[in-house]
């Protein structure tokens, strides 16, 4: 289950990269937020809480 969540978070980060013209004005907010979630998930996996 935790590996599945990690894969989903990685895919969300790749999808949040501002590559389309309408999303360039968003800056790094979407990918930054998802990166923080990914880091939290990795820390939880390493500590064994997930």
Residue pairs with C-beta under 8 A, 6 or more apart in sequence:
1 50
2 41
2 44
2 45
2 50
5 41
5 50
6 38
6 41
6 42
6 45
9 34
9 37
9 38
9 41
10 38
12 34
12 37
13 31
13 34
13 35
13 38
16 30
16 31
16 33
16 34
17 31
18 24
18 26
18 27
18 28
18 30
18 31
23 30
41 50
44 50
